[in-house]
Amino acid sequence: MDIGKILIYLGIALIALGTVFIIINKIFPIGNLPGDLHWQWGQTKVYFPVVSCLAVSVIATVLINLFFKR
């Protein structure tokens, strides 16, 4: 398989994954959960999604263990 086909397939997979994330974000607002840290100093904004990262990590761990269980 040449690199061009790999890049096309990777691009299609990223578009599909992005679409899934957009749909999921409308149903479950990941990134705006209680516990996510927001700071603002003048025009500077800092955002650190602590709880969102933990939620995605737990969900991914459970799914990986379900699908790849030996």
C-alpha positions in Angstrom: 0.0 0.0 0.0 1.5 3.4 -0.9 1.5 6.4 1.3 -1.1 8.3 -0.6 -3.8 5.7 0.1 -2.8 5.6 3.7 -3.2 9.4 4.0 -6.6 9.3 2.3 -7.9 6.6 4.6 -6.5 8.4 7.6 -8.2 11.6 6.5 -11.5 9.8 6.1 -11.2 8.2 9.5 -10.4 11.6 11.1 -13.4 13.2 9.5 -15.6 10.4 10.8 -14.1 10.6 14.2 -14.6 14.4 14.3 -18.3 14.0 13.3 -18.8 11.5 16.1 -17.2 13.9 18.6 -19.5 16.7 17.4 -22.6 14.5 17.9 -21.5 13.2 21.3 -20.6 16.8 22.4 -24.2 17.9 21.8 -25.5 15.0 23.9 -22.9 14.9 26.6 -21.1 18.3 27.1 -17.5 17.0 27.6 -15.3 20.0 28.3 -17.8 21.9 30.4 -18.1 19.5 33.3 -18.0 20.7 37.0 -14.4 20.5 38.1 -12.9 21.8 34.9 -10.6 24.7 35.7 -11.0 28.1 34.1 -8.8 31.2 34.8 -8.9 34.6 33.1 -6.5 37.5 33.5 -7.4 40.4 31.3 -7.4 39.0 27.8 -5.6 35.8 28.7 -7.8 32.7 29.2 -6.5 29.4 30.6 -8.6 26.3 30.5 -7.6 22.9 32.0 -10.3 20.2 31.6 -9.4 18.0 34.6 -12.7 16.2 35.1 -13.3 15.9 31.3 -9.9 14.2 30.9 -10.7 11.8 33.8 -14.1 11.0 32.3 -12.7 10.3 28.8 -9.9 8.2 30.4 -12.3 6.0 32.4 -14.7 5.5 29.5 -11.8 4.6 27.1 -10.3 2.2 29.7 -13.7 0.4 30.1 -14.3 0.2 26.3 -10.8 -1.1 25.6 -11.1 -3.7 28.4 -14.5 -4.8 27.0 -13.4 -5.1 23.4 -9.8 -6.5 23.9 -10.5 -8.9 26.8 -8.6 -12.1 26.5 
